[in-house]
Amino acid sequence: MDWSIQEIAKMAGTTSRTLRHYDDIGLLKPSRTGHNGYRYYDGPALVQLQRILLLRELGLGLPAIAEVLARETDTVKALSSHLEWLSQERDRLARQMASVQQTIKTLKGDGNYMAQDMFDGFDHTQYKDEVEERWGKDAYAKSDSWWRGMSPEEKQDWKGRAGKLGSDWIAAASAGISPESPEAQDLAQRHVEWLRGIPGTPSATPGGDVKGYVIGLGEMYVADPRFAANYGGEAGAMFVRDALRIYAEANL
């Protein structure tokens, strides 16, 4: 069974022109071409298109996607990694949606705010004990005070920067570049600069052990699945850890 290029474009939310471009650059070949010149796609071609669209969601360009597809020949394994990341994002977004729905319900109703329900999926205190154990109570207190003192717009902006950094790390890891490459080291520099903006951490404290802090964080990203999820799973976290270690050894 196969489907015409128009059918696939409609189902995938893309355009026939885009699919023809993918064909022209060798990224997605149709399974056959009809007598009328129309392109048709079978099941394996649809799987390939799904992978392309998932990688585009991670911010990869077409040349990088081509490299990933050529390298990751085990389709089931590759899609399983995508599924794990999407599942984690789904759970986080579902919790945020539920909290916003509760707020809307409150605003329409009796105005009886349930604070404990309003910030599920936004909780920045979930690592409180770990922060205090690793870097002391003062470190957590300063960062907590900094966060609570931000306006909603400032918090949203900070979350956006953090999210963009995470997606850029995932894209770089998926592209198969090495941790010591200029692209990865640029990301490591961005990461350290981002850490320096968080009060209470060794990276933001004069005389703090920035190098040890950055290297230690990298190890924690790998060891803790909650952190690894921010980088697409354990493999992505290992890439981040290695890039941060190389940057720290050379620059901190």
C-alpha positions as CSV (number, residue, x, y, z in Angstrom):
1,M,0.0,0.0,0.0
2,D,1.2,3.5,-0.8
3,W,0.0,7.0,-0.7
4,S,0.3,10.0,-3.1
5,I,2.5,12.9,-2.4
6,Q,-0.6,15.1,-1.8
7,E,-2.0,12.6,0.7
8,I,1.3,12.4,2.6
9,A,1.7,16.2,2.6
10,K,-1.8,16.6,4.1
11,M,-1.4,13.9,6.7
12,A,2.1,15.1,7.8
13,G,1.2,18.8,7.9
14,T,3.8,19.7,5.3
15,T,3.7,20.5,1.6
16,S,4.2,18.7,-1.7
17,R,7.0,21.2,-2.5
18,T,8.8,20.2,0.7
19,L,8.5,16.5,-0.1
20,R,9.8,17.1,-3.6
21,H,12.8,19.0,-2.1
22,Y,13.5,16.1,0.3
23,D,13.6,13.9,-2.8
24,D,15.9,16.2,-4.8
25,I,18.5,16.2,-2.0
26,G,18.2,12.5,-1.3
27,L,16.7,12.8,2.1
28,L,13.4,11.1,1.3
29,K,12.9,9.1,-1.9
30,P,9.4,8.1,-3.0
31,S,8.8,4.3,-3.2
32,R,7.7,4.7,-6.7
33,T,6.8,7.3,-9.4
34,G,3.6,6.9,-11.4
35,H,3.2,7.3,-15.2
36,N,1.9,10.7,-14.5
37,G,5.1,11.7,-12.7
38,Y,3.4,11.7,-9.3
39,R,5.4,10.5,-6.4
40,Y,4.1,7.7,-4.1
41,Y,5.2,6.7,-0.6
42,D,5.0,3.3,1.1
43,G,5.2,2.4,4.8
44,P,9.0,2.5,5.2
45,A,9.0,5.9,3.4
46,L,6.5,7.2,6.0
47,V,8.7,6.0,8.8
48,Q,11.6,7.9,7.3
49,L,9.5,11.0,7.0
50,Q,8.4,10.7,10.6
51,R,12.1,10.5,11.7
52,I,12.9,13.6,9.6
53,L,10.0,15.6,11.2
54,L,11.1,14.5,14.7
55,L,14.6,15.6,14.1
56,R,13.4,18.9,12.6
57,E,11.5,19.4,15.9
58,L,14.8,19.1,17.7
59,G,16.2,22.0,15.6
60,L,18.4,20.1,13.2
61,G,19.1,21.4,9.7
62,L,18.6,19.1,6.7
63,P,22.4,18.3,6.3
64,A,22.6,17.2,9.9
65,I,19.4,15.2,9.6
66,A,20.9,13.3,6.6
67,E,24.0,12.5,8.7
68,V,21.9,11.2,11.6
69,L,19.7,9.0,9.3
70,A,22.8,7.6,7.6
71,R,24.4,6.8,11.0
72,E,21.4,5.5,12.9
73,T,20.4,2.6,10.8
74,D,18.6,0.9,13.6
75,T,15.2,2.6,13.1
76,V,13.5,1.0,16.1
77,K,16.3,2.0,18.5
78,A,16.3,5.6,17.1
79,L,12.5,6.0,17.4
80,S,12.6,4.5,20.9
81,S,15.0,7.3,22.0
82,H,12.7,9.9,20.4
83,L,9.7,8.3,22.1
84,E,11.4,8.4,25.5
85,W,12.1,12.2,25.1
86,L,8.5,12.9,23.8
87,S,7.0,10.9,26.7
88,Q,8.9,13.0,29.2
89,E,7.9,16.2,27.5
90,R,4.2,15.0,27.3
91,D,4.2,14.4,31.0
92,R,5.7,17.7,31.9
93,L,3.3,19.6,29.5
94,A,0.3,17.6,30.8
95,R,1.0,18.7,34.3
96,Q,1.4,22.3,33.2
97,M,-1.9,22.2,31.3
98,A,-3.7,20.7,34.2
99,S,-2.4,23.5,36.5
100,V,-3.4,26.2,34.0
101,Q,-6.9,24.6,33.6
102,Q,-7.3,24.7,37.4
103,T,-6.4,28.4,37.4
104,I,-8.9,29.1,34.7
105,K,-11.6,27.2,36.6
106,T,-10.7,29.2,39.8
107,L,-10.9,32.5,37.9
108,K,-14.4,31.6,36.5
109,G,-15.6,30.2,39.9
110,D,-15.3,31.2,43.5
111,G,-11.8,32.6,43.4
112,N,-10.6,30.0,45.9
113,Y,-7.0,29.6,44.7
114,M,-5.3,26.3,45.4
115,A,-1.7,27.3,45.4
116,Q,-0.4,23.7,45.6
117,D,-2.2,23.0,42.2
118,M,-1.1,26.0,40.3
119,F,2.6,25.3,39.8
120,D,2.7,21.6,39.0
121,G,5.1,21.1,36.2
122,F,6.8,24.4,37.1
123,D,8.4,23.3,40.4
124,H,11.9,24.7,40.9
125,T,12.2,23.3,44.4
126,Q,12.3,19.6,43.5
127,Y,16.1,19.6,43.8
128,K,16.3,21.5,47.1
129,D,17.7,18.7,49.2
130,E,20.3,17.8,46.5
131,V,21.4,21.4,46.1
132,E,21.8,21.9,49.8
133,E,23.7,18.6,50.2
134,R,26.1,19.3,47.3
135,W,26.6,23.1,47.7
136,G,25.2,24.1,51.0
137,K,22.0,25.7,52.3
138,D,23.2,29.2,51.4
139,A,23.5,28.2,47.8
140,Y,19.9,27.1,47.7
141,A,18.6,30.1,49.7
142,K,20.3,32.6,47.3
143,S,19.1,30.9,44.2
144,D,15.6,30.4,45.6
145,S,15.4,34.1,46.6
146,W,16.6,35.1,43.1
147,W,14.0,33.0,41.5
148,R,11.1,34.2,43.6
149,G,12.2,37.8,43.1
150,M,11.7,37.5,39.3
151,S,8.6,38.8,37.5
152,P,6.5,36.3,35.5
153,E,8.0,37.7,32.3
154,E,11.6,37.3,33.6
155,K,10.9,33.7,34.7
156,Q,9.4,32.9,31.3
157,D,12.4,34.4,29.5
158,W,14.8,32.4,31.7
159,K,12.9,29.2,31.0
160,G,12.9,30.0,27.3
161,R,16.7,30.4,27.4
162,A,17.1,27.2,29.3
163,G,14.8,25.3,27.0
164,K,16.7,26.6,23.9
165,L,20.0,25.6,25.4
166,G,18.6,22.1,26.1
167,S,17.2,21.7,22.6
168,D,20.5,22.9,21.1
169,W,22.4,20.3,23.1
170,I,20.0,17.6,21.9
171,A,20.4,18.7,18.3
172,A,24.2,18.7,18.5
173,A,24.3,15.3,20.1
174,S,21.9,13.9,17.5
175,A,24.0,15.4,14.7
176,G,26.9,13.2,15.8
177,I,29.5,15.9,16.3
178,S,32.3,15.3,18.7
179,P,32.4,16.9,22.2
180,E,35.6,18.8,21.4
181,S,34.2,20.2,18.1
182,P,33.9,24.0,17.9
183,E,30.1,23.7,17.9
184,A,30.0,21.6,21.1
185,Q,32.5,23.9,22.8
186,D,30.4,27.0,21.9
187,L,27.5,25.3,23.6
188,A,29.6,24.5,26.6
189,Q,30.6,28.1,26.8
190,R,26.9,29.2,26.6
191,H,26.1,26.6,29.3
192,V,28.7,28.0,31.7
193,E,27.6,31.6,31.1
194,W,24.0,30.4,31.8
195,L,25.2,28.9,35.1
196,R,27.0,32.0,36.0
197,G,23.7,33.9,36.0
198,I,22.3,31.7,38.8
199,P,23.1,33.3,42.3
200,G,24.4,31.0,45.0
201,T,26.1,28.5,42.7
202,P,29.9,28.2,42.7
203,S,29.9,29.5,39.1
204,A,28.4,32.8,40.3
205,T,30.3,33.1,43.6
206,P,33.7,34.9,43.6
207,G,36.4,32.4,44.3
208,G,34.1,29.5,43.8
209,D,35.3,26.2,42.3
210,V,33.7,26.8,38.9
211,K,35.7,24.1,37.2
212,G,34.8,21.5,39.8
213,Y,31.2,22.6,39.8
214,V,30.8,22.4,36.0
215,I,32.5,19.0,35.8
216,G,30.4,17.7,38.7
217,L,27.2,18.9,37.1
218,G,28.1,17.1,33.9
219,E,28.5,13.9,35.9
220,M,25.1,14.5,37.6
221,Y,23.4,15.0,34.3
222,V,24.4,11.5,33.3
223,A,23.8,9.8,36.7
224,D,20.3,11.2,37.3
225,P,17.6,10.4,34.7
226,R,15.7,13.5,35.6
227,F,18.6,15.6,34.5
228,A,19.4,13.4,31.5
229,A,15.9,13.9,30.2
230,N,16.7,17.5,29.6
231,Y,19.3,16.4,27.0
232,G,17.3,13.6,25.3
233,G,18.4,10.8,27.6
234,E,21.6,9.2,28.9
235,A,23.4,9.4,25.5
236,G,22.7,13.1,25.1
237,A,23.7,13.7,28.8
238,M,27.0,11.9,28.2
239,F,27.7,14.2,25.2
240,V,27.0,17.3,27.4
241,R,29.2,15.9,30.2
242,D,32.1,15.3,27.9
243,A,31.8,18.7,26.2
244,L,31.6,20.5,29.5
245,R,34.6,18.6,30.9
246,I,36.7,19.5,27.9
247,Y,35.7,23.2,28.1
248,A,36.3,23.3,31.9
249,E,39.7,21.7,31.6
250,A,40.7,24.2,28.9
251,N,39.1,27.4,30.2
252,L,38.2,27.3,33.9
